[in-house]
Amino acid sequence: MIIDAYKRLWPNRQAVQRITTDAELENSVRIELNDELTHPRLRKSVEEKLQLAYRRIEESELSEDEKTALIELYKKLAAH
């Protein structure tokens, strides 16, 4: 369920569409939170990326359960 929700959150990202396991999902979220795909001088902080993710999730058309599950995943991974 959460993998499908994440895929719907990022429909145009090919790497996201290939996710099939929870470990791959967590790795993708970590990469996003650490802004690893952005040039080092332009990277945002984890806190900024977390707020952007929250906003994207809340504004999405996902169900409330899916939104809650994704937000909890982001919180958990941002804390590490």
Buried (B, 14 or more C-beta within 10 A) or exposed (E): EBBEBBBEBBEEBEEBEEBEEEEBBBBBBBEBBBBEEEEEEEBBEBEEBBEBBBEEBEEBEBEEEBBEBBBEBBEEBBEE
